[in-house]
Amino acid sequence: WLKANRKALSQEAAEAALRKHYDQNPNNLDTDYSGDIEVFSQEIREYLQLIYDCLDLGSWELIDIAIQEYLIPVNRDLQLYVDALYFIKTQKVSIRFSPEEAKELTLCLDYLINIIPRRL
């Protein structure tokens, strides 16, 4: 599911996170963030690929390596990445799967959500 839906998930998550960011920062003169969506969506897709690889291997070690070696994109406010991943967790995974089915994916998303602000 994750592999097949990465592009759509990343697009929706990027839009939601950027919309939230711009809504919370009304002083921002540039209110047209549509150009950012595609680039940010590609960055989120890299995070989803990392999550997929971790789930496929059954280990979260790849996340730690990717963070330590700066292999995942960190080109914006870290909260944007957190918001995008949180959107996927709460608006997509929790709705699409039963709690038992979503357990590993949710744990992996939670790990990234918690570690991004502290490690990057």
N, C-alpha and C positions, 0 to 999 in steps of 0.2 A: 504494500500500500504506500509506504513512504517513498520508495524508489519511483513508483509510477506517478505519484502526485507531487513530487518535489517542486516542479515549476509553478503549478497553480498555488500550492501552499506558500511558497516563497513570495509570490506576487501579492497574495492576500495579506500575508503577514507584514510585508514591506509597506503596503498601503495603510494598514491599520496603525502601525507604529509611527509612520511619518505623519499621518493625520493627527494622532494623539500629540505628537511633539509640536506640530504647528498650532494646534488648538491651545496648548498650554503656554505657548510663547507668542501672544498676540502682538507683541512689539516687533516681531520679525517682519521686515518690510517685504521680503520675498515670500508671498503666500502661495505661489505656484510651485508645488513640489513634484509635479508630474514627471519632470526630467530626472528627479532623484529616484523615482520608484524603480525604474528598470535596473539602474546600477545597484541600488540597495537590495533589490530582489535577487540579483546574481550573487551578492555577498551572502544573503540568507541561504541561498541554494547550497553554497559551500558548507555552511553549518549543518544543513540537513544531510548532505552527503557524508559528512563526518559522523553524524549520529547513525546514519544507515550502516556505515562501515563498522562502527562500534557494536551495534546490535548484531550484525552479521558475524562478527568475530567473537561475540560474547564477552568483550572486554572494553572498559572505558579508557584503557591506557592510551589509545590514539588521541583522545581529547587532551590528556595531559601533555603528550608529546607535541601536539599541534599548538598548544598554548605556549609551551616552553620555547619552541622553535619559531614562533610567530608565523605559523603556516595558515592561520585563518585570518580573514580580513578584520581589521580594526581601524576603519577609516572615518568613523563618526563617533558621536557621543555614545558611550557604552550602553546607556539606558535604552537607546534605540534597538540594539541587539537583544537586550533583555525583554523589551516590550514585544518584539516580533516573535521571539521564542515562546513567551508567555501566551501570546495570542494563539499560536499553533496548539499549545498544550490545552488551553481552556476552551477555545472556540472550535477546534477541529478534532483533536484526539479524544477529548472527554465526551464529545457528542457522537463520534463515529464508532467508538469501541466501548465495550463493557469495561469496568474497572480492572478486571482480571486480564483481559486482552491487552489493555493499554499499559499495564504495569511497567514493563521494561522501558518502553518508549517514554513514559511519563517520568520515570526515575532518571533517565538519560537527559531529558529536557530540564528537569529540576537541577541536575548536577551542573549543566552548562549555565543555566539562569543564575545559580548561586556563585559559580566560580568566575564568571566573566568580570563582574565588578571588582573582584579581589585580585585576580591574577593578571589581567591585561593592563 
